[in-house]
Amino acid sequence: MKTNIAVHYRVPMLIVGFISLIFGMVIGLAHMGLSLPYVQSAQRSLHAPLMICGFLGTVISLERAVAIGERWAYMAPLISATAAVALMIGLHVSVGAILATLASFTLCIVSLNIFLRKRELFTFTLFVAALCWLIGCIFWQYGFTIAHVTPWWMGFLIITIVGERLELSRFMRPTRGSKVLFIIALVLFLAGASFASLHNQPDYHLLSSSLILMTLWLIRNDIVRHTIQQNGLTRYIAVALSCGYVWLISAGIIGLSFPQLLSGSSYDAFSHAIFIGFVFSMIFGHAPIIFPAITKIKIAYHPSFYLPLILLQLSLLLRLSGDFIYLSNLRISGGLLHAVSIITFILVLAMRVKINNKNIMK
């Protein structure tokens, strides 16, 4: 029997996730060299944990809890949101790491439960994604550097998104050989993440190869190549996803092209092509569907959705240009435009909700 919780219990967790996003962006800008008030040097290592565990971990866990429809599943986003609060109010990093580990472990249990109910390749993929988050959090808890933790957190986000696209690819009826190729790409990624995280100097060649293979698989099997020919929200989602695929394969090419990814240059380009280019393009595309499912608030499509999406792509072009020609001002400008594009997207969604509510009350 379904025992889903009421919307007004979900919203506070979602709000904490978005506050974590804002905190993470501010810390990220300070880490790039901007002088910002109230941001201490010790906090600069919290950029990735707040963005990945605090924001994305909470939202993904919340979405999964809504999908399974059981109250106990909401422990994952609740603990994740608590971890974000602990980090934001200045508790010791270990507190946030322990809570994030508990949240990721709970998401693993939720995802395993979903897989056991519906034994499909896409539900197994979502379980693997949750395991990646858990492994990354355990490494973080035991003092591994963020650079060594990042491959697993990348896996959490990339494999979650790919798993959700895999669910929709069922309508394309992929062949048995296509499914085998996907499993090979998945195993290759896990091997690459292990290789990168367990070496003193992370090497991303194997992981990067898996990104290219995974992207090519998605381009071939995702329904996006058909839906991009339609109109309205369907086309917008397809455009956003296509942008994400371009950045994911770009990250793979960057990772293969450089023997050692350099901090502040090729590593920054590689990681943000994934976290900003791929992940946030996917968030922009899926948000008009995901957030109404969580909040029960309808978000009507409007062409203004394209504005923040375009700004996001331009911001990444600026940042990567600054990374590769070693112009810090250009890199910082890209970082600022990341924040502007994300805030613009939130404002556009809020405006559409407000307009929709006005129309309902008329």
Contacts in CASP RR format, 6 or more apart in sequence:
PFRMAT RR
TARGET T0000
AUTHOR 0000-0000-0000
METHOD contacts of the structure
MODEL  1
MKTNIAVHYRVPMLIVGFISLIFGMVIGLAHMGLSLPYVQSAQRSLHAPL
MICGFLGTVISLERAVAIGERWAYMAPLISATAAVALMIGLHVSVGAILA
TLASFTLCIVSLNIFLRKRELFTFTLFVAALCWLIGCIFWQYGFTIAHVT
PWWMGFLIITIVGERLELSRFMRPTRGSKVLFIIALVLFLAGASFASLHN
QPDYHLLSSSLILMTLWLIRNDIVRHTIQQNGLTRYIAVALSCGYVWLIS
AGIIGLSFPQLLSGSSYDAFSHAIFIGFVFSMIFGHAPIIFPAITKIKIA
YHPSFYLPLILLQLSLLLRLSGDFIYLSNLRISGGLLHAVSIITFILVLA
MRVKINNKNIMK
2 69 0 8 1.000
2 70 0 8 1.000
3 69 0 8 1.000
3 70 0 8 1.000
3 71 0 8 1.000
4 66 0 8 1.000
4 69 0 8 1.000
4 70 0 8 1.000
4 71 0 8 1.000
5 71 0 8 1.000
5 74 0 8 1.000
7 294 0 8 1.000
7 295 0 8 1.000
7 296 0 8 1.000
9 74 0 8 1.000
10 62 0 8 1.000
10 66 0 8 1.000
10 74 0 8 1.000
10 294 0 8 1.000
10 295 0 8 1.000
11 295 0 8 1.000
12 81 0 8 1.000
13 58 0 8 1.000
13 62 0 8 1.000
13 74 0 8 1.000
13 77 0 8 1.000
13 78 0 8 1.000
13 80 0 8 1.000
13 81 0 8 1.000
14 58 0 8 1.000
14 59 0 8 1.000
14 62 0 8 1.000
14 291 0 8 1.000
14 294 0 8 1.000
14 295 0 8 1.000
16 54 0 8 1.000
16 58 0 8 1.000
16 81 0 8 1.000
16 84 0 8 1.000
16 85 0 8 1.000
17 54 0 8 1.000
17 55 0 8 1.000
17 58 0 8 1.000
17 59 0 8 1.000
17 81 0 8 1.000
17 84 0 8 1.000
18 55 0 8 1.000
18 346 0 8 1.000
19 84 0 8 1.000
19 88 0 8 1.000
20 50 0 8 1.000
20 51 0 8 1.000
20 54 0 8 1.000
20 55 0 8 1.000
20 58 0 8 1.000
20 81 0 8 1.000
20 84 0 8 1.000
20 87 0 8 1.000
20 88 0 8 1.000
21 50 0 8 1.000
21 51 0 8 1.000
21 54 0 8 1.000
21 55 0 8 1.000
21 342 0 8 1.000
23 46 0 8 1.000
23 50 0 8 1.000
23 84 0 8 1.000
23 88 0 8 1.000
24 46 0 8 1.000
24 47 0 8 1.000
24 50 0 8 1.000
24 51 0 8 1.000
24 55 0 8 1.000
25 51 0 8 1.000
25 338 0 8 1.000
25 339 0 8 1.000
25 342 0 8 1.000
26 36 0 8 1.000
26 39 0 8 1.000
27 39 0 8 1.000
27 43 0 8 1.000
27 44 0 8 1.000
27 46 0 8 1.000
27 47 0 8 1.000
27 50 0 8 1.000
28 44 0 8 1.000
28 47 0 8 1.000
29 36 0 8 1.000
29 332 0 8 1.000
29 335 0 8 1.000
29 336 0 8 1.000
29 339 0 8 1.000
30 36 0 8 1.000
30 39 0 8 1.000
30 43 0 8 1.000
30 44 0 8 1.000
31 44 0 8 1.000
31 47 0 8 1.000
32 328 0 8 1.000
32 331 0 8 1.000
32 332 0 8 1.000
32 335 0 8 1.000
33 328 0 8 1.000
33 332 0 8 1.000
34 332 0 8 1.000
34 336 0 8 1.000
43 90 0 8 1.000
45 93 0 8 1.000
45 146 0 8 1.000
46 87 0 8 1.000
46 93 0 8 1.000
48 146 0 8 1.000
48 149 0 8 1.000
48 150 0 8 1.000
48 153 0 8 1.000
49 87 0 8 1.000
49 93 0 8 1.000
49 96 0 8 1.000
49 97 0 8 1.000
49 100 0 8 1.000
49 140 0 8 1.000
49 146 0 8 1.000
50 84 0 8 1.000
50 87 0 8 1.000
50 88 0 8 1.000
51 275 0 8 1.000
52 153 0 8 1.000
52 156 0 8 1.000
52 157 0 8 1.000
52 275 0 8 1.000
53 80 0 8 1.000
53 83 0 8 1.000
53 84 0 8 1.000
53 96 0 8 1.000
53 100 0 8 1.000
53 103 0 8 1.000
53 104 0 8 1.000
53 133 0 8 1.000
53 137 0 8 1.000
53 153 0 8 1.000
54 80 0 8 1.000
54 81 0 8 1.000
54 83 0 8 1.000
54 84 0 8 1.000
54 87 0 8 1.000
54 100 0 8 1.000
55 84 0 8 1.000
56 156 0 8 1.000
56 157 0 8 1.000
56 279 0 8 1.000
57 77 0 8 1.000
57 80 0 8 1.000
57 103 0 8 1.000
57 104 0 8 1.000
57 107 0 8 1.000
57 133 0 8 1.000
57 156 0 8 1.000
58 77 0 8 1.000
58 80 0 8 1.000
58 81 0 8 1.000
58 84 0 8 1.000
59 77 0 8 1.000
59 290 0 8 1.000
60 107 0 8 1.000
60 160 0 8 1.000
61 76 0 8 1.000
61 77 0 8 1.000
61 80 0 8 1.000
61 103 0 8 1.000
61 106 0 8 1.000
61 107 0 8 1.000
61 110 0 8 1.000
62 74 0 8 1.000
62 77 0 8 1.000
62 294 0 8 1.000
63 290 0 8 1.000
63 293 0 8 1.000
63 294 0 8 1.000
64 73 0 8 1.000
64 76 0 8 1.000
64 107 0 8 1.000
64 110 0 8 1.000
64 111 0 8 1.000
64 114 0 8 1.000
64 126 0 8 1.000
65 73 0 8 1.000
65 74 0 8 1.000
65 76 0 8 1.000
65 77 0 8 1.000
65 110 0 8 1.000
66 293 0 8 1.000
66 294 0 8 1.000
67 114 0 8 1.000
68 110 0 8 1.000
68 113 0 8 1.000
68 114 0 8 1.000
70 113 0 8 1.000
73 106 0 8 1.000
73 110 0 8 1.000
73 113 0 8 1.000
75 106 0 8 1.000
76 103 0 8 1.000
76 104 0 8 1.000
76 106 0 8 1.000
76 107 0 8 1.000
76 110 0 8 1.000
77 103 0 8 1.000
79 99 0 8 1.000
79 100 0 8 1.000
79 102 0 8 1.000
79 103 0 8 1.000
79 106 0 8 1.000
80 99 0 8 1.000
80 100 0 8 1.000
80 103 0 8 1.000
80 104 0 8 1.000
82 99 0 8 1.000
83 95 0 8 1.000
83 96 0 8 1.000
83 97 0 8 1.000
83 99 0 8 1.000
83 100 0 8 1.000
83 103 0 8 1.000
86 95 0 8 1.000
86 96 0 8 1.000
86 99 0 8 1.000
87 93 0 8 1.000
87 96 0 8 1.000
94 141 0 8 1.000
97 137 0 8 1.000
97 140 0 8 1.000
97 141 0 8 1.000
98 141 0 8 1.000
100 137 0 8 1.000
100 140 0 8 1.000
100 141 0 8 1.000
101 134 0 8 1.000
101 137 0 8 1.000
101 138 0 8 1.000
101 140 0 8 1.000
101 141 0 8 1.000
103 137 0 8 1.000
104 130 0 8 1.000
104 133 0 8 1.000
104 134 0 8 1.000
104 136 0 8 1.000
104 137 0 8 1.000
104 156 0 8 1.000
105 134 0 8 1.000
107 130 0 8 1.000
107 133 0 8 1.000
107 134 0 8 1.000
108 127 0 8 1.000
108 130 0 8 1.000
108 131 0 8 1.000
108 134 0 8 1.000
110 130 0 8 1.000
111 123 0 8 1.000
111 126 0 8 1.000
111 127 0 8 1.000
111 129 0 8 1.000
111 130 0 8 1.000
112 127 0 8 1.000
114 123 0 8 1.000
114 126 0 8 1.000
114 127 0 8 1.000
115 123 0 8 1.000
115 124 0 8 1.000
115 126 0 8 1.000
115 127 0 8 1.000
117 123 0 8 1.000
120 167 0 8 1.000
120 170 0 8 1.000
121 166 0 8 1.000
121 179 0 8 1.000
121 182 0 8 1.000
121 183 0 8 1.000
122 163 0 8 1.000
122 164 0 8 1.000
122 166 0 8 1.000
122 167 0 8 1.000
122 170 0 8 1.000
125 159 0 8 1.000
125 162 0 8 1.000
125 163 0 8 1.000
125 166 0 8 1.000
125 186 0 8 1.000
126 159 0 8 1.000
126 160 0 8 1.000
126 163 0 8 1.000
126 164 0 8 1.000
128 159 0 8 1.000
128 186 0 8 1.000
128 190 0 8 1.000
129 155 0 8 1.000
129 156 0 8 1.000
129 157 0 8 1.000
129 158 0 8 1.000
129 159 0 8 1.000
129 160 0 8 1.000
129 163 0 8 1.000
130 156 0 8 1.000
130 160 0 8 1.000
132 152 0 8 1.000
132 153 0 8 1.000
132 154 0 8 1.000
132 155 0 8 1.000
132 156 0 8 1.000
132 159 0 8 1.000
132 190 0 8 1.000
132 193 0 8 1.000
133 152 0 8 1.000
133 153 0 8 1.000
133 156 0 8 1.000
135 152 0 8 1.000
136 144 0 8 1.000
136 149 0 8 1.000
136 152 0 8 1.000
136 153 0 8 1.000
136 156 0 8 1.000
136 197 0 8 1.000
137 149 0 8 1.000
139 148 0 8 1.000
139 149 0 8 1.000
139 152 0 8 1.000
139 197 0 8 1.000
140 146 0 8 1.000
140 149 0 8 1.000
144 197 0 8 1.000
147 202 0 8 1.000
147 263 0 8 1.000
147 267 0 8 1.000
148 196 0 8 1.000
148 197 0 8 1.000
148 198 0 8 1.000
148 202 0 8 1.000
149 197 0 8 1.000
150 271 0 8 1.000
151 192 0 8 1.000
151 193 0 8 1.000
151 196 0 8 1.000
151 197 0 8 1.000
151 202 0 8 1.000
151 204 0 8 1.000
151 207 0 8 1.000
152 193 0 8 1.000
152 197 0 8 1.000
154 193 0 8 1.000
154 207 0 8 1.000
154 271 0 8 1.000
154 274 0 8 1.000
154 275 0 8 1.000
155 189 0 8 1.000
155 193 0 8 1.000
157 274 0 8 1.000
157 275 0 8 1.000
157 279 0 8 1.000
158 189 0 8 1.000
158 211 0 8 1.000
158 214 0 8 1.000
158 248 0 8 1.000
158 274 0 8 1.000
158 278 0 8 1.000
158 279 0 8 1.000
159 186 0 8 1.000
159 189 0 8 1.000
161 278 0 8 1.000
161 279 0 8 1.000
161 282 0 8 1.000
162 214 0 8 1.000
162 218 0 8 1.000
164 286 0 8 1.000
165 218 0 8 1.000
165 222 0 8 1.000
165 224 0 8 1.000
165 241 0 8 1.000
166 182 0 8 1.000
168 222 0 8 1.000
168 223 0 8 1.000
169 221 0 8 1.000
169 222 0 8 1.000
169 223 0 8 1.000
171 223 0 8 1.000
172 221 0 8 1.000
172 222 0 8 1.000
172 223 0 8 1.000
174 182 0 8 1.000
174 221 0 8 1.000
178 217 0 8 1.000
178 220 0 8 1.000
178 221 0 8 1.000
181 213 0 8 1.000
181 217 0 8 1.000
182 214 0 8 1.000
182 217 0 8 1.000
182 221 0 8 1.000
184 213 0 8 1.000
185 210 0 8 1.000
185 213 0 8 1.000
185 214 0 8 1.000
185 217 0 8 1.000
186 210 0 8 1.000
186 214 0 8 1.000
188 206 0 8 1.000
188 209 0 8 1.000
188 210 0 8 1.000
188 213 0 8 1.000
189 207 0 8 1.000
189 210 0 8 1.000
189 211 0 8 1.000
189 214 0 8 1.000
191 206 0 8 1.000
191 210 0 8 1.000
192 204 0 8 1.000
192 206 0 8 1.000
192 207 0 8 1.000
192 210 0 8 1.000
193 207 0 8 1.000
195 203 0 8 1.000
195 206 0 8 1.000
195 207 0 8 1.000
196 202 0 8 1.000
196 203 0 8 1.000
196 204 0 8 1.000
196 206 0 8 1.000
196 207 0 8 1.000
201 260 0 8 1.000
202 261 0 8 1.000
203 260 0 8 1.000
204 255 0 8 1.000
204 261 0 8 1.000
204 270 0 8 1.000
205 255 0 8 1.000
205 256 0 8 1.000
207 255 0 8 1.000
208 251 0 8 1.000
208 252 0 8 1.000
208 253 0 8 1.000
208 254 0 8 1.000
208 255 0 8 1.000
208 256 0 8 1.000
208 270 0 8 1.000
209 252 0 8 1.000
209 256 0 8 1.000
211 248 0 8 1.000
211 249 0 8 1.000
211 251 0 8 1.000
211 252 0 8 1.000
211 274 0 8 1.000
212 249 0 8 1.000
212 252 0 8 1.000
212 253 0 8 1.000
212 256 0 8 1.000
214 248 0 8 1.000
215 245 0 8 1.000
215 248 0 8 1.000
215 249 0 8 1.000
215 252 0 8 1.000
216 249 0 8 1.000
218 224 0 8 1.000
218 245 0 8 1.000
219 225 0 8 1.000
219 245 0 8 1.000
222 241 0 8 1.000
224 237 0 8 1.000
224 238 0 8 1.000
224 241 0 8 1.000
224 242 0 8 1.000
224 245 0 8 1.000
227 234 0 8 1.000
227 235 0 8 1.000
227 237 0 8 1.000
227 238 0 8 1.000
228 235 0 8 1.000
228 238 0 8 1.000
228 239 0 8 1.000
228 242 0 8 1.000
229 235 0 8 1.000
230 238 0 8 1.000
232 301 0 8 1.000
233 288 0 8 1.000
233 301 0 8 1.000
236 285 0 8 1.000
236 288 0 8 1.000
236 301 0 8 1.000
236 305 0 8 1.000
236 306 0 8 1.000
236 309 0 8 1.000
237 285 0 8 1.000
237 286 0 8 1.000
237 288 0 8 1.000
237 289 0 8 1.000
239 306 0 8 1.000
239 309 0 8 1.000
240 281 0 8 1.000
240 282 0 8 1.000
240 284 0 8 1.000
240 285 0 8 1.000
240 286 0 8 1.000
240 309 0 8 1.000
241 281 0 8 1.000
241 282 0 8 1.000
241 285 0 8 1.000
243 277 0 8 1.000
243 281 0 8 1.000
243 309 0 8 1.000
243 312 0 8 1.000
243 313 0 8 1.000
244 277 0 8 1.000
244 278 0 8 1.000
244 281 0 8 1.000
244 282 0 8 1.000
245 278 0 8 1.000
247 273 0 8 1.000
247 274 0 8 1.000
247 276 0 8 1.000
247 277 0 8 1.000
247 278 0 8 1.000
247 281 0 8 1.000
247 316 0 8 1.000
248 273 0 8 1.000
248 274 0 8 1.000
248 277 0 8 1.000
248 278 0 8 1.000
250 273 0 8 1.000
251 270 0 8 1.000
251 271 0 8 1.000
251 273 0 8 1.000
251 274 0 8 1.000
251 278 0 8 1.000
252 270 0 8 1.000
252 273 0 8 1.000
254 261 0 8 1.000
254 266 0 8 1.000
254 269 0 8 1.000
254 270 0 8 1.000
254 273 0 8 1.000
255 261 0 8 1.000
255 266 0 8 1.000
255 270 0 8 1.000
257 266 0 8 1.000
258 266 0 8 1.000
258 270 0 8 1.000
261 267 0 8 1.000
261 270 0 8 1.000
264 323 0 8 1.000
264 331 0 8 1.000
265 323 0 8 1.000
265 324 0 8 1.000
265 326 0 8 1.000
266 323 0 8 1.000
266 324 0 8 1.000
268 319 0 8 1.000
268 323 0 8 1.000
268 331 0 8 1.000
269 319 0 8 1.000
269 320 0 8 1.000
269 323 0 8 1.000
269 324 0 8 1.000
272 316 0 8 1.000
272 319 0 8 1.000
272 320 0 8 1.000
273 316 0 8 1.000
273 320 0 8 1.000
276 312 0 8 1.000
276 315 0 8 1.000
276 316 0 8 1.000
276 319 0 8 1.000
276 338 0 8 1.000
277 312 0 8 1.000
277 313 0 8 1.000
277 316 0 8 1.000
280 312 0 8 1.000
280 338 0 8 1.000
280 342 0 8 1.000
281 309 0 8 1.000
281 312 0 8 1.000
281 313 0 8 1.000
284 305 0 8 1.000
284 308 0 8 1.000
284 309 0 8 1.000
284 312 0 8 1.000
284 345 0 8 1.000
285 305 0 8 1.000
285 309 0 8 1.000
287 299 0 8 1.000
287 345 0 8 1.000
287 349 0 8 1.000
288 299 0 8 1.000
288 301 0 8 1.000
288 305 0 8 1.000
288 349 0 8 1.000
291 297 0 8 1.000
291 299 0 8 1.000
291 349 0 8 1.000
292 298 0 8 1.000
292 299 0 8 1.000
297 353 0 8 1.000
298 353 0 8 1.000
298 356 0 8 1.000
299 349 0 8 1.000
299 352 0 8 1.000
299 353 0 8 1.000
299 356 0 8 1.000
300 352 0 8 1.000
300 355 0 8 1.000
300 356 0 8 1.000
301 352 0 8 1.000
302 348 0 8 1.000
302 352 0 8 1.000
304 348 0 8 1.000
304 351 0 8 1.000
304 352 0 8 1.000
305 345 0 8 1.000
305 348 0 8 1.000
307 344 0 8 1.000
307 348 0 8 1.000
308 341 0 8 1.000
308 342 0 8 1.000
308 344 0 8 1.000
308 345 0 8 1.000
308 348 0 8 1.000
309 341 0 8 1.000
309 345 0 8 1.000
311 337 0 8 1.000
311 340 0 8 1.000
311 341 0 8 1.000
311 344 0 8 1.000
312 338 0 8 1.000
312 341 0 8 1.000
312 342 0 8 1.000
312 345 0 8 1.000
314 337 0 8 1.000
314 341 0 8 1.000
315 334 0 8 1.000
315 335 0 8 1.000
315 336 0 8 1.000
315 337 0 8 1.000
315 338 0 8 1.000
315 340 0 8 1.000
315 341 0 8 1.000
316 334 0 8 1.000
316 338 0 8 1.000
318 330 0 8 1.000
318 331 0 8 1.000
318 333 0 8 1.000
318 334 0 8 1.000
318 335 0 8 1.000
318 337 0 8 1.000
319 330 0 8 1.000
319 331 0 8 1.000
319 333 0 8 1.000
319 334 0 8 1.000
319 335 0 8 1.000
319 337 0 8 1.000
319 338 0 8 1.000
321 327 0 8 1.000
321 330 0 8 1.000
322 328 0 8 1.000
322 330 0 8 1.000
322 331 0 8 1.000
323 331 0 8 1.000
END
